[in-house]
Amino acid sequence: MYNPEKILTGAPNARDLGGIETADGRIIRPNRLIRSGMLARLTDTDVEYLKSAGLTTVVDFRTSAERIQKPDRVIDGVSYIVCPMLEDKTAGITRDKPENEDEEAQRTLRMARHLMSKDSDGVRQMRSLYPILVTLEHSVLNYRRFFEILLKHENGALLYHCTMGKDRVGTATALILSALGVPREIIVADYMITRERCAPGTERLLQSCRKFTDDEAVLDFVYRLDTVQEDFIGATFDTIDEVHGGMDSFLREKMGLDAAALRRLKELYLD
C-alpha cells in the first residue's frame, strides 16, 4: 500500500509519487515525480536528498507575487520552469520583497477579511476554487503546458510545487494520476495526506495571526483556507464530469493527451 515517507524537512508536504499502483497493476517509478509545497525553506539535508534522488527539474506553479514572497532555494544543476496556474489578481498578496512570518500573518489576515466580505464560509470558498482550476482558460492552458513538460522529461526526478502543495498541486496530481490510470480512491487518499502534513504549518500560521487579531471567525476562516477536505478535490472531478464530459474527454480535449501521448506518459513514469 502506498504510504509515502516525509522526504523533506523544509517542505513537509513533499512526497515522491513512486509506488502508487495503477488499476492494471503497474507502479509509478520512484524518483521521477515529486509533489511539494514551496522550496524556500529547504535545509542542506533536503538539498542533498533531492540531489541523490536525481532531481533535474522544478516546475513552479505560483504567481510572480508568491515567488517574490517566498523564493525557491536554488539547487545547482537543476532547471527551474515557471508555470503559474493562477494569475496575479488576488488582492493583498502583491509585494516587492520576501516577507517574514509576521508579515505573512498580516497579509493572510488582509486576504481573509477581503474574501469574507464576499462570503464568510471558508469551506465553500475553498471548494469553489477547484472548479476554477479546471475551467479558467489561464489555468487549463498552464496545466496543458505542464503535461507538455512531463512528456519531454525523460531522465531524473521532476518536482512540481505551489505554495503549500495542496490546491494547484493537488489538482495537477489528480490529473497526472488519472492519466496514468490510477483509481480515483487512491488519488483522493494521496490528496488527503496533505491534511496531516500541512497541519503543523497551519498551526504556526494561526499562532502568528493571533498576534494581530482575536477574532475567532477570521481565524477559523484562515484555518479553512489552509487545509483540505475530500469534497474539495471531489469538486474537481465533478466539474470535469459535468463541464468536460468526463476525465478521458478532459485529458484528450483540454490537456492534449491523445492515445499516443497517454502511452508515452506511461512509458516515462510507470514500471
N, C-alpha and C positions, 0 to 999 in steps of 0.2 A: 504494500500500500504506500502511496506517495506521502511522505512525511518529511518535508524539507527542513534541513537544519538552518539555524541562523548563521549566515556566511559572513556578514559584515557588521562590525560593532557600530560604525558611524552611519550606517544606513540599515536600521534594524528590520525594515520591511523587504529587504532584498532576499531573493531566493532563486536558485537555479531550477529551471523547469525540467531539468533532466530527471528521468524516472517516471514521469507521468505516462500512463498507459492509454493507448487509443482503443477504440471499440473493437478493432480487429487484432488486438494483442501486440501491437508494436509499441516501442518505448521511445520517448524523446531522449536524444543523446545528451549526456551531461556535458557541461562546459561549452554549450552552444547558445542557449537562450537564458539570459538572466534578467528578471524584472526587478525594479528597485524604485525607491524614492531618491531624492536629491543626493548628490555626492559631495556636498560642501564640507561635511564633517568626517570624511574618511580618515581613518588612522593609518599610520605607517604599516601596521599589520594588515589592514584591509587592502592597501595598495599591493602589498606582497602577495596576498591571496589572489587578487584579480590578475596579477601578472602570471602567477602559477597556473591559473585557470585558462590562460591563453587569451586574455581579453585583447581584442583588436579594435573594437568599435563601440562607441557610446552614442546612443540616439536620445536627444533631449527633447521631450515633448512640451517644455514650459514656454511661457511667453517671455518676451525680452525683459519685461519688468521683473519677473521671477528670477531670471538668470542673473540680473544685476543684484537683486536682494541676496541671493544665495548662490554665488558662482561655484560651479563644479571644481573639485580638486583635479587638476590636470595630471594625467599619468603619461610619462614619456612613451612614445611609440604607439599611442592609441589615437585613432581617428575620431573626432567629435563632429556629429551631424546634428544640426538644429532642425526639428520637425514639429513646430508648435501646433498643438491640437485646438487651441483657443486663441482668439485674437486679443490684443491688448486693449480691452474695453471695460475691464472690471474697475469700478470706482474704488479709489482708496489704495490701489496697490502700486501705482507707478512711482518709482523712486529713482534717484540717480546715484545711489551708493549702497553698499552692503548694510544690513541692519543687525542690531544686537537683539537679545531676547525681549527686552522691554519695548523696543521699537516694533518688533514683530507683534507683541501683545496689543499695543496701541493700534497698529494697523488692522489687526484682526477684529478688534472691537469696533473700529470705524466701519469696516466692511459688514460686520454682523448687524450693526444698527441700521445701516443703509438697506440691507436685504430685508430686515424685519419690518421696515417701513412699507414694504411691498407685500410681505407675507410672513407672519410671525411663526409659522410652522416650519421648523428646520428640517424635519424629516421629509415633508412634502417638497421643500426647496431642493434638497439633495436628490430625491427621487426624480425630480423634473430635469436635472442636469443630464442624466444618462440618455434619454431620448434625443436631446440636443446633439450629443456627440455622434450619433449615427444618422442624423438628418441635416444638420447645418452643413452647408456646402464647404465652408472652410475646413471643418473637422473631417468630413468624409474624404475630401481631396488629400488631406495630410495622412489619414490612415491608409489611403491607397498608396501614397508615396512611401509610407513605412513598409508596406508589403513589397514594393519595388526594391527597397533597400535589403529586405530579408532575402529576396530571390537572388541578389548579387553577392550575398555574404557566404562565401564558400569555405572559409577557414577561420578557426578560432572562435572565441566567445563574443557575442553581441549583447551588450547591456542596454536596456531601454528604460527610461525613467521620466517621472514628472516630479512634483514636489514631495508628495507622500507615498506615491506608488499605489494609489487606491482607485481613483476615478478614471483618469485618462489611461493610466497603465492597466487598470482593471478591465477597461473596455478593450484595449489592444490585446490583452492576454485572452480574453473571451473569444475574440476574432481569430487569433492565431491558433488557439487550441481547437476551435471549431473547424478551421481549415485543415488541421492535421488529423481530424477525425476523433477527437476526444469527446466522450459522452458529456452531456450538459451537467449532470450531477457532479461530475469530477471538476468541471470548470467552476461551478458555484463553490465547491469545497475549497478549491485553491483561493478563490476570491475572498472567502471568509477568514482565511488565515490572517488577512490584513487587520482584522479587528483586534486580535491578540497582539500582533506585532507593533501596531501603532499606539496601543493603549498607554504605554509609559510616556511617549512624547505628547500625547493629548493631555495627560495629567500635568506635565510640566508647563504646557501652554496655558492651561486653566489656572495654574498657580500664578503664573506671570500676569494673567488677565485680572486676577483678584487684587493685584496691587493697584488697579485703576478703576475697579467697579465692584460693588457688592450686589448688583442687580442679577438675581438668580435666573431670571428669564433670559437675559443676554448670555449668561454663562452656559445655560442649557443649550441655547441656540448654537454657540460656538462648539459645544460638545457634539451636537448632531452633525455639524459640518465636518467634523474631524473623524468620524467613524463610518462604518459600513453596515448595511443590512442586506439580507438576501434579496429583498424586493427591489433594491437599487439596481443590481445587475439584472434582476428579473425584468425591470423596465426596459433594459437594453434589448433583451430577447423578444419581449412583447412588441416593442416598436419595430424591430426588424421584421417580425412576422406580419404585423399589421400594415406597415407602410411599404415594405420592400418585398413582400410575398415570401418571406422565409429566409433562413440563413444561406441556403445554397444560392438563391437568387441574389442576395445581397453581396455575397463573396464574388459571384460571377459578374454582375452588372456594375456594382459600385466599387469593388476592390480590384477588378480587372483580373480575377483568378479563373481562367478557363481551365479545362481539364488538364492541359499540358502544364500550366503553371502550378496547379494543385499537386500534380505528380512530382514536379521539380521541388516544390516546398517539402514534400515528404522525403524525397531523396536526400535533401540537405540536412534535415533535422531529426529524422527517425531512424532507429535501428530495427 
